[in-house]
Amino acid sequence: MSGKRKRVVLTIKDKLDIIKKLEDGGSSKQLAVIYGIGETTVRDIRKNKEKIITYASSSDSTSLLAKRKSMKPSMYEELDRAMLEWFNQQRAKGNPVSGPICAKRAEFFFYALGMDGDFNPSAGWLTRFKQRHSIREINIRNERLSGDETAVEDFCNNFRDFIERENLQPEQIYNADETGLFWKCLPSRTSVIKGKCTAPGHKSIEERVTIMCCANATGLHKLKLCVVGKAKKPRSFKSTDTSNLPVSYFSQKGAWMDLSIFRQWFDKIFVPQVREHLRSKGLQEKAVLLLDNSPTHPNENVLRSDDGQIFAKYLPPNVASLIQPSNQGVIATMKRNYRAGLLQNNLEEGNDLRSFWKKLTLLDALYEIAMAWNLVKPVTISRAWKKILPTIEEKESLDFDEEDTSVAAVATILQHTKGLENVTPENIEKWLEVDSTEPGYEVLTDSEIIRRAQGQTDESSENEEEEIELIPEKHINHAAALQWTENLLDYLEQQGDMILPDRLVIRKLRATIRNKQKMTNSS
């Protein structure tokens, strides 16, 4: 007769590992044997997956998650939620958070939440708060943190030691960062209002998406842009399969990056594409993703490939704004390319700005922003790493060529744009920089933090109708597509000014459609 199974208490890290194995097709029975637990426990972990991931994502310490065995709630759960939201926002901004500052804020939220009784934010409460959320960055004493050159130098030295220990080459070192983009923002002869950009003769508009750029330190591997919009299926997508878009598209009701989307992106897009790139270079499939402390970036334990060889590492909050590569001109160059590209398209189509603005769709914008990202040169990206990895910049410096997206270049285009011939350089600069400080995550006010901690949602966003496809999907068969392609090719070949590559592209497309038609007919 077999003895009674010894009771095993799993750590949070163990539970994360089980979740990952379940997602990869592992069975409850196999995992129960491996971890010495019952199948019921495995099923419970599967059931509470999101709760466990959310808890781990908000934690600050990998080592503490490997020790912690419970997600014991606070006596004041609402206060805990409010404080964690507030702390994550402060950390993302790089603001120092000391014990006294934290205690004062906790007292404010306690009474603002209308909680009963007296509350004393003592050193003991602060210690327990830190332990519950695996936070290391709050100092008990009022010790000032600053983003100074000394802190930068310390991090850079430590990071170089780290990549030497891990035997990583620049090709294996990545950075990703989010930003907001006002994609339908066009210049005005008067001014540009943040978030509301005026086109001549039109009312102000508010069209925003979150975009995340990711590339390695050499700039030779740029992943597809990750874009977060409000709607799952915007009207302009029509019958377009989102997997065929030139970007990786996700949806969230406020068009913000969040923990769930970031984790999906890391597991399903980043890890596979990095593996493929490193294989093509004959390198070990090992890489690090350097991130800032955005509230939408999960804990390092969550951002790790199954074999642990592709993982995330975080910049200290007090230096991220000074040295994060994406912020050293990479994102700004992409946005300038995008806006200059919009104007150039308008000019080539011979439209006045009013009709161009009216016709511009999110699908148009996604193709244009993908092109803008493609135009960012590898050397622009590699130079952005010079503060962290100066040797890269030295190798590339001889090949450096400035991106031509200056105010002067845009002004030249505007000289031929009806209605905007006299836009001033100052207004052009404002337009190019209109969303330069727009974050990719939702920044909450104190009132919003309180409502969220109490489980309330923003009524306007909750009741907002999602932009769904209203036009019935239209199936286009191979014969119809082939006929349209033949007609387009006939038209192009009648135009004396069409260059050979244009015709070759259409001919290649025609051959592809013919092959698809043959395969369909033979099946």
C-alpha positions as semicolon CSV with decimal commas, in nm:
position;residue;x (nm);y (nm);z (nm)
1;M;0,000;0,000;0,000
2;S;0,153;0,330;-0,107
3;G;0,217;0,594;0,152
4;K;0,033;0,923;0,167
5;R;0,177;1,182;-0,072
6;K;0,376;1,451;0,106
7;R;0,209;1,792;0,084
8;V;0,395;2,020;-0,157
9;V;0,351;2,398;-0,143
10;L;0,447;2,556;-0,472
11;T;0,613;2,895;-0,509
12;I;0,472;3,163;-0,739
13;K;0,756;3,086;-0,982
14;D;0,658;2,715;-0,982
15;K;0,301;2,812;-1,068
16;L;0,421;3,036;-1,352
17;D;0,629;2,748;-1,490
18;I;0,326;2,517;-1,476
19;I;0,110;2,776;-1,656
20;K;0,371;2,804;-1,931
21;K;0,392;2,426;-1,969
22;L;0,011;2,400;-1,984
23;E;0,001;2,665;-2,256
24;D;0,258;2,464;-2,451
25;G;0,037;2,156;-2,444
26;G;0,153;1,986;-2,125
27;S;-0,103;1,760;-1,955
28;S;-0,231;1,803;-1,600
29;K;-0,141;1,442;-1,523
30;Q;0,222;1,476;-1,636
31;L;0,271;1,804;-1,451
32;A;0,118;1,664;-1,134
33;V;0,379;1,385;-1,137
34;I;0,670;1,622;-1,216
35;Y;0,585;1,865;-0,933
36;G;0,459;1,604;-0,685
37;I;0,112;1,757;-0,659
38;G;-0,243;1,644;-0,732
39;E;-0,413;1,694;-1,067
40;T;-0,674;1,908;-0,888
41;T;-0,397;2,151;-0,790
42;V;-0,283;2,177;-1,152
43;R;-0,642;2,246;-1,262
44;D;-0,674;2,514;-0,994
45;I;-0,358;2,679;-1,123
46;R;-0,501;2,675;-1,477
47;K;-0,826;2,827;-1,347
48;N;-0,641;3,106;-1,163
49;K;-0,392;3,167;-1,446
50;E;-0,470;3,537;-1,501
51;K;-0,469;3,613;-1,129
52;I;-0,127;3,448;-1,084
53;I;0,022;3,618;-1,392
54;T;-0,113;3,959;-1,289
55;Y;0,034;3,918;-0,942
56;A;0,373;3,807;-1,077
57;S;0,374;4,078;-1,343
58;S;0,341;4,354;-1,087
59;S;0,617;4,216;-0,866
60;D;0,956;4,379;-0,871
61;S;1,182;4,094;-0,763
62;T;1,246;3,767;-0,944
63;S;1,423;3,613;-0,647
64;L;1,135;3,686;-0,410
65;L;0,884;3,522;-0,645
66;A;1,101;3,211;-0,635
67;K;1,054;3,206;-0,256
68;R;0,700;3,339;-0,213
69;K;0,433;3,069;-0,187
70;S;0,110;3,264;-0,146
71;M;-0,069;3,569;-0,278
72;K;-0,196;3,664;0,065
73;P;-0,413;3,975;0,030
74;S;-0,376;4,285;0,237
75;M;-0,611;4,368;0,522
76;Y;-0,693;4,678;0,317
77;E;-0,727;4,535;-0,035
78;E;-0,858;4,855;-0,197
79;L;-0,573;5,056;-0,046
80;D;-0,324;4,795;-0,167
81;R;-0,458;4,816;-0,524
82;A;-0,446;5,196;-0,523
83;M;-0,094;5,207;-0,381
84;L;0,039;4,953;-0,631
85;E;-0,113;5,144;-0,924
86;W;0,033;5,470;-0,794
87;F;0,375;5,314;-0,725
88;N;0,398;5,161;-1,073
89;Q;0,324;5,497;-1,232
90;Q;0,588;5,671;-1,021
91;R;0,843;5,406;-1,110
92;A;0,762;5,437;-1,482
93;K;0,827;5,812;-1,463
94;G;1,154;5,754;-1,278
95;N;1,029;5,945;-0,974
96;P;1,198;5,856;-0,643
97;V;0,969;5,686;-0,391
98;S;1,097;5,687;-0,033
99;G;0,935;5,542;0,277
100;P;0,797;5,878;0,401
101;I;0,656;5,964;0,055
102;C;0,493;5,620;0,032
103;A;0,345;5,649;0,382
104;K;0,199;5,992;0,309
105;R;0,040;5,865;-0,013
106;A;-0,104;5,560;0,162
107;E;-0,267;5,783;0,420
108;F;-0,417;6,001;0,144
109;F;-0,564;5,699;-0,040
110;F;-0,696;5,544;0,284
111;Y;-0,919;5,842;0,357
112;A;-0,996;5,915;-0,011
113;L;-1,125;5,558;-0,045
114;G;-1,358;5,623;0,251
115;M;-1,219;5,332;0,453
116;D;-1,330;5,282;0,816
117;G;-1,114;5,321;1,122
118;D;-0,772;5,475;1,178
119;F;-0,472;5,394;0,964
120;N;-0,110;5,422;1,064
121;P;0,128;5,373;0,767
122;S;0,410;5,249;0,987
123;A;0,741;5,097;0,885
124;G;0,583;4,756;0,949
125;W;0,297;4,827;0,707
126;L;0,546;4,944;0,444
127;T;0,758;4,630;0,486
128;R;0,452;4,407;0,445
129;F;0,339;4,605;0,138
130;K;0,682;4,556;-0,020
131;Q;0,681;4,183;0,062
132;R;0,330;4,130;-0,078
133;H;0,435;4,277;-0,413
134;S;0,804;4,179;-0,413
135;I;0,913;4,544;-0,431
136;R;1,273;4,643;-0,360
137;E;1,281;5,005;-0,465
138;I;1,113;5,177;-0,169
139;N;1,364;5,297;0,087
140;I;1,248;5,319;0,447
141;R;1,435;5,647;0,492
142;N;1,390;5,950;0,270
143;E;1,682;5,866;0,043
144;R;1,684;6,060;-0,282
145;L;1,718;5,880;-0,614
146;S;1,831;6,078;-0,914
147;G;1,895;6,014;-1,280
148;D;2,248;6,153;-1,272
149;E;2,557;6,059;-1,466
150;T;2,692;5,851;-1,178
151;A;2,384;5,629;-1,178
152;V;2,408;5,596;-1,557
153;E;2,774;5,501;-1,540
154;D;2,706;5,242;-1,269
155;F;2,432;5,077;-1,471
156;C;2,632;5,076;-1,794
157;N;2,932;4,917;-1,624
158;N;2,711;4,654;-1,460
159;F;2,530;4,583;-1,787
160;R;2,858;4,539;-1,978
161;D;2,977;4,297;-1,710
162;F;2,645;4,114;-1,740
163;I;2,664;4,067;-2,120
164;E;3,024;3,953;-2,087
165;R;2,924;3,692;-1,827
166;E;2,632;3,581;-2,045
167;N;2,856;3,580;-2,353
168;L;2,612;3,796;-2,552
169;Q;2,697;3,982;-2,872
170;P;2,525;4,308;-2,981
171;E;2,319;4,101;-3,226
172;Q;2,161;3,928;-2,922
173;I;2,076;4,246;-2,726
174;Y;1,734;4,404;-2,785
175;N;1,532;4,702;-2,666
176;A;1,158;4,768;-2,696
177;D;0,958;5,075;-2,602
178;E;0,604;5,201;-2,649
179;T;0,477;5,542;-2,753
180;G;0,145;5,698;-2,842
181;L;0,090;5,808;-3,204
182;F;-0,176;6,052;-3,325
183;W;-0,200;5,883;-3,662
184;K;-0,451;6,120;-3,820
185;C;-0,275;6,434;-3,711
186;L;-0,199;6,676;-3,996
187;P;-0,032;7,017;-3,982
188;S;-0,224;7,341;-3,957
189;R;-0,135;7,693;-4,057
190;T;-0,203;7,801;-3,700
191;S;-0,114;7,542;-3,439
192;V;-0,126;7,182;-3,330
193;I;-0,309;7,086;-3,014
194;K;-0,183;6,778;-2,832
195;G;-0,413;6,493;-2,916
196;K;-0,630;6,711;-3,140
197;C;-0,478;6,804;-3,471
198;T;-0,651;7,042;-3,704
199;A;-0,681;6,997;-4,078
200;P;-0,797;7,299;-4,278
201;G;-1,174;7,334;-4,281
202;H;-1,230;7,044;-4,043
203;K;-1,310;7,004;-3,677
204;S;-1,050;6,879;-3,436
205;I;-0,997;6,503;-3,443
206;E;-0,870;6,256;-3,185
207;E;-0,717;5,941;-3,333
208;R;-0,454;5,764;-3,126
209;V;-0,287;5,422;-3,120
210;T;-0,001;5,280;-2,916
211;I;0,306;5,170;-3,111
212;M;0,597;4,963;-2,981
213;C;0,932;4,954;-3,159
214;C;1,174;4,670;-3,101
215;A;1,519;4,615;-3,254
216;N;1,857;4,474;-3,160
217;A;2,167;4,678;-3,082
218;T;2,313;4,646;-3,432
219;G;1,989;4,771;-3,589
220;L;2,004;4,476;-3,830
221;H;1,699;4,303;-3,681
222;K;1,392;4,525;-3,655
223;L;1,082;4,335;-3,551
224;K;0,746;4,426;-3,701
225;L;0,596;4,721;-3,516
226;C;0,346;4,623;-3,248
227;V;0,034;4,842;-3,271
228;V;-0,251;4,857;-3,018
229;G;-0,578;5,007;-3,140
230;K;-0,923;5,036;-2,983
231;A;-1,118;4,804;-3,211
232;K;-1,068;4,433;-3,271
233;K;-1,178;4,479;-3,631
234;P;-1,170;4,844;-3,744
235;R;-1,399;4,924;-4,036
236;S;-1,110;5,003;-4,266
237;F;-0,972;4,649;-4,228
238;K;-1,276;4,510;-4,416
239;S;-1,194;4,147;-4,497
240;T;-0,823;4,190;-4,422
241;D;-0,681;3,913;-4,206
242;T;-0,495;4,086;-3,920
243;S;-0,215;3,829;-3,953
244;N;-0,143;3,973;-4,299
245;L;-0,102;4,330;-4,178
246;P;0,243;4,494;-4,202
247;V;0,237;4,531;-3,821
248;S;0,147;4,305;-3,528
249;Y;-0,199;4,437;-3,436
250;F;-0,369;4,404;-3,096
251;S;-0,677;4,572;-2,951
252;Q;-0,757;4,723;-2,612
253;K;-1,052;4,948;-2,534
254;G;-0,834;5,253;-2,467
255;A;-0,572;5,167;-2,732
256;W;-0,315;5,125;-2,451
257;M;-0,050;4,861;-2,410
258;D;-0,131;4,636;-2,112
259;L;0,029;4,342;-1,929
260;S;-0,167;4,080;-2,121
261;I;-0,084;4,220;-2,466
262;F;0,282;4,265;-2,380
263;R;0,308;3,906;-2,262
264;Q;0,137;3,776;-2,578
265;W;0,374;3,983;-2,789
266;F;0,678;3,852;-2,602
267;D;0,577;3,484;-2,619
268;K;0,420;3,468;-2,965
269;I;0,615;3,729;-3,162
270;F;0,938;3,836;-2,995
271;V;1,075;3,496;-2,892
272;P;1,005;3,314;-3,224
273;Q;1,136;3,601;-3,440
274;V;1,451;3,639;-3,232
275;R;1,518;3,265;-3,252
276;E;1,477;3,273;-3,630
277;H;1,708;3,574;-3,667
278;L;1,982;3,426;-3,448
279;R;1,964;3,095;-3,636
280;S;2,009;3,283;-3,964
281;K;2,324;3,443;-3,820
282;G;2,462;3,116;-3,686
283;L;2,442;3,244;-3,329
284;Q;2,329;3,072;-3,011
285;E;1,955;3,121;-2,961
286;K;2,006;3,337;-2,656
287;A;1,904;3,703;-2,614
288;V;1,817;3,973;-2,363
289;L;1,540;4,231;-2,400
290;L;1,619;4,558;-2,222
291;L;1,307;4,738;-2,094
292;D;1,207;5,039;-1,891
293;N;0,974;5,021;-1,591
294;S;0,642;5,084;-1,765
295;P;0,345;4,950;-1,564
296;T;0,261;4,739;-1,872
297;H;0,587;4,541;-1,859
298;P;0,550;4,214;-1,664
299;N;0,804;4,085;-1,416
300;E;1,120;3,916;-1,549
301;N;0,984;3,577;-1,442
302;V;0,692;3,616;-1,682
303;L;0,908;3,743;-1,969
304;R;1,123;3,437;-2,022
305;S;1,129;3,170;-2,292
306;D;1,065;2,809;-2,195
307;D;1,435;2,724;-2,196
308;G;1,525;3,047;-2,013
309;Q;1,761;3,155;-2,291
310;I;1,557;3,456;-2,408
311;F;1,466;3,686;-2,122
312;A;1,404;4,044;-2,011
313;K;1,618;4,275;-1,802
314;Y;1,510;4,612;-1,662
315;L;1,672;4,951;-1,667
316;P;1,679;5,122;-1,325
317;P;1,390;5,374;-1,303
318;N;1,625;5,666;-1,238
319;V;1,830;5,618;-1,556
320;A;1,579;5,481;-1,811
321;S;1,485;5,822;-1,951
322;L;1,852;5,911;-2,001
323;I;1,984;5,605;-2,181
324;Q;1,701;5,386;-2,315
325;P;1,804;5,334;-2,680
326;S;1,457;5,376;-2,833
327;N;1,434;5,718;-2,673
328;Q;1,765;5,833;-2,820
329;G;1,616;5,943;-3,152
330;V;1,487;5,609;-3,284
331;I;1,116;5,661;-3,213
332;A;1,140;6,030;-3,306
333;T;1,293;5,939;-3,644
334;M;1,018;5,686;-3,713
335;K;0,745;5,940;-3,634
336;R;0,907;6,205;-3,852
337;N;0,933;5,953;-4,137
338;Y;0,564;5,873;-4,092
339;R;0,446;6,232;-4,104
340;A;0,672;6,328;-4,394
341;G;0,546;6,017;-4,576
342;L;0,183;6,123;-4,530
343;L;0,256;6,462;-4,685
344;Q;0,451;6,308;-4,971
345;N;0,162;6,068;-5,046
346;N;-0,082;6,356;-5,048
347;L;0,142;6,547;-5,288
348;E;0,184;6,251;-5,523
349;E;-0,190;6,183;-5,533
350;G;-0,256;6,547;-5,618
351;N;-0,513;6,589;-5,343
352;D;-0,585;6,896;-5,139
353;L;-0,519;6,827;-4,773
354;R;-0,888;6,834;-4,686
355;S;-0,984;6,539;-4,907
356;F;-0,666;6,349;-4,813
357;W;-0,745;6,389;-4,442
358;K;-1,101;6,270;-4,498
359;K;-0,993;5,953;-4,679
360;L;-0,708;5,855;-4,446
361;T;-0,793;5,530;-4,263
362;L;-0,625;5,334;-3,987
363;L;-0,529;5,070;-4,243
364;D;-0,357;5,339;-4,453
365;A;-0,179;5,462;-4,142
366;L;-0,054;5,113;-4,050
367;Y;0,104;5,065;-4,391
368;E;0,260;5,411;-4,373
369;I;0,398;5,362;-4,022
370;A;0,542;5,023;-4,124
371;M;0,718;5,198;-4,413
372;A;0,840;5,471;-4,176
373;W;0,990;5,202;-3,948
374;N;1,157;5,032;-4,246
375;L;1,318;5,364;-4,338
376;V;1,489;5,393;-3,998
377;K;1,848;5,297;-4,078
378;P;2,041;5,038;-3,878
379;V;2,306;5,297;-3,798
380;T;2,043;5,526;-3,642
381;I;1,952;5,242;-3,405
382;S;2,308;5,134;-3,330
383;R;2,409;5,491;-3,248
384;A;2,125;5,508;-2,996
385;W;2,311;5,243;-2,792
386;K;2,633;5,445;-2,769
387;K;2,581;5,536;-2,401
388;I;2,539;5,170;-2,307
389;L;2,760;5,000;-2,569
390;P;2,999;5,262;-2,709
391;T;3,195;5,010;-2,918
392;I;2,896;4,962;-3,152
393;E;2,881;5,331;-3,238
394;E;3,253;5,342;-3,312
395;K;3,223;5,060;-3,568
396;E;2,929;5,221;-3,743
397;S;3,030;5,587;-3,730
398;L;3,202;5,591;-4,069
399;D;2,884;5,479;-4,242
400;F;2,659;5,729;-4,067
401;D;2,413;5,916;-4,283
402;E;2,157;6,151;-4,129
403;E;1,788;6,076;-4,182
404;D;1,636;6,343;-4,405
405;T;1,326;6,420;-4,199
406;S;1,424;6,768;-4,086
407;V;1,190;7,065;-4,058
408;A;1,346;7,203;-4,377
409;A;1,269;6,880;-4,568
410;V;0,905;6,886;-4,452
411;A;0,878;7,258;-4,534
412;T;0,988;7,178;-4,890
413;I;0,699;6,933;-4,928
414;L;0,454;7,181;-4,775
415;Q;0,550;7,446;-5,028
416;H;0,365;7,230;-5,285
417;T;0,073;7,143;-5,055
418;K;-0,237;7,349;-5,123
419;G;-0,339;7,556;-4,824
420;L;-0,020;7,495;-4,625
421;E;0,238;7,680;-4,832
422;N;0,300;7,933;-4,555
423;V;0,315;7,708;-4,249
424;T;0,593;7,835;-4,023
425;P;0,895;7,624;-3,917
426;E;0,775;7,658;-3,558
427;N;0,439;7,500;-3,643
428;I;0,610;7,226;-3,842
429;E;0,831;7,142;-3,543
430;K;0,526;7,136;-3,314
431;W;0,348;6,902;-3,553
432;L;0,648;6,667;-3,583
433;E;0,683;6,656;-3,203
434;V;0,310;6,661;-3,113
435;D;0,316;6,316;-2,947
436;S;0,684;6,301;-2,852
437;T;0,600;6,265;-2,481
438;E;0,288;6,055;-2,529
439;P;0,327;5,734;-2,324
440;G;0,217;5,393;-2,442
441;Y;0,044;5,315;-2,112
442;E;-0,258;5,472;-1,948
443;V;-0,167;5,741;-1,694
444;L;-0,431;5,758;-1,421
445;T;-0,523;6,055;-1,206
446;D;-0,572;6,006;-0,831
447;S;-0,950;5,996;-0,886
448;E;-0,912;5,728;-1,154
449;I;-0,680;5,524;-0,931
450;I;-0,941;5,539;-0,653
451;R;-1,225;5,433;-0,886
452;R;-1,019;5,145;-1,022
453;A;-0,919;5,030;-0,671
454;Q;-1,290;5,023;-0,580
455;G;-1,366;4,810;-0,885
456;Q;-1,539;5,088;-1,074
457;T;-1,481;5,138;-1,445
458;D;-1,498;5,448;-1,657
459;E;-1,858;5,454;-1,778
460;S;-1,775;5,633;-2,100
461;S;-1,515;5,376;-2,203
462;E;-1,728;5,086;-2,078
463;N;-2,030;5,196;-2,279
464;E;-1,831;5,308;-2,579
465;E;-1,938;5,115;-2,886
466;E;-1,654;4,925;-3,041
467;E;-1,574;5,019;-3,396
468;I;-1,684;4,702;-3,574
469;E;-1,707;4,601;-3,935
470;L;-2,043;4,718;-4,071
471;I;-1,977;4,622;-4,434
472;P;-2,052;4,254;-4,507
473;E;-1,737;4,060;-4,584
474;K;-1,699;4,006;-4,956
475;H;-1,532;3,688;-5,080
476;I;-1,310;3,745;-5,383
477;N;-1,232;3,431;-5,581
478;H;-0,909;3,363;-5,770
479;A;-1,066;3,422;-6,113
480;A;-1,187;3,771;-6,019
481;A;-0,851;3,863;-5,861
482;L;-0,671;3,737;-6,171
483;Q;-0,892;3,946;-6,401
484;W;-0,830;4,262;-6,198
485;T;-0,458;4,194;-6,206
486;E;-0,465;4,145;-6,584
487;N;-0,651;4,474;-6,623
488;L;-0,405;4,657;-6,399
489;L;-0,111;4,513;-6,591
490;D;-0,266;4,618;-6,923
491;Y;-0,313;4,970;-6,785
492;L;0,046;4,997;-6,657
493;E;0,193;4,871;-6,983
494;Q;0,002;5,141;-7,173
495;Q;0,168;5,409;-6,959
496;G;0,493;5,523;-7,112
497;D;0,622;5,665;-6,783
498;M;0,592;5,342;-6,583
499;I;0,926;5,192;-6,490
500;L;1,008;4,824;-6,535
501;P;1,012;4,723;-6,162
502;D;0,645;4,828;-6,129
503;R;0,545;4,597;-6,412
504;L;0,755;4,313;-6,272
505;V;0,584;4,336;-5,933
506;I;0,239;4,303;-6,093
507;R;0,357;4,017;-6,314
508;K;0,488;3,835;-6,007
509;L;0,155;3,892;-5,833
510;R;-0,029;3,756;-6,138
511;A;0,186;3,441;-6,133
512;T;0,112;3,391;-5,761
513;I;-0,265;3,417;-5,818
514;R;-0,246;3,175;-6,113
515;N;-0,064;2,921;-5,895
516;K;-0,327;2,954;-5,620
517;Q;-0,602;2,906;-5,880
518;K;-0,432;2,588;-6,013
519;M;-0,393;2,446;-5,663
520;T;-0,760;2,513;-5,589
521;N;-0,875;2,353;-5,915
522;S;-0,660;2,045;-5,864
523;S;-0,775;1,985;-5,506
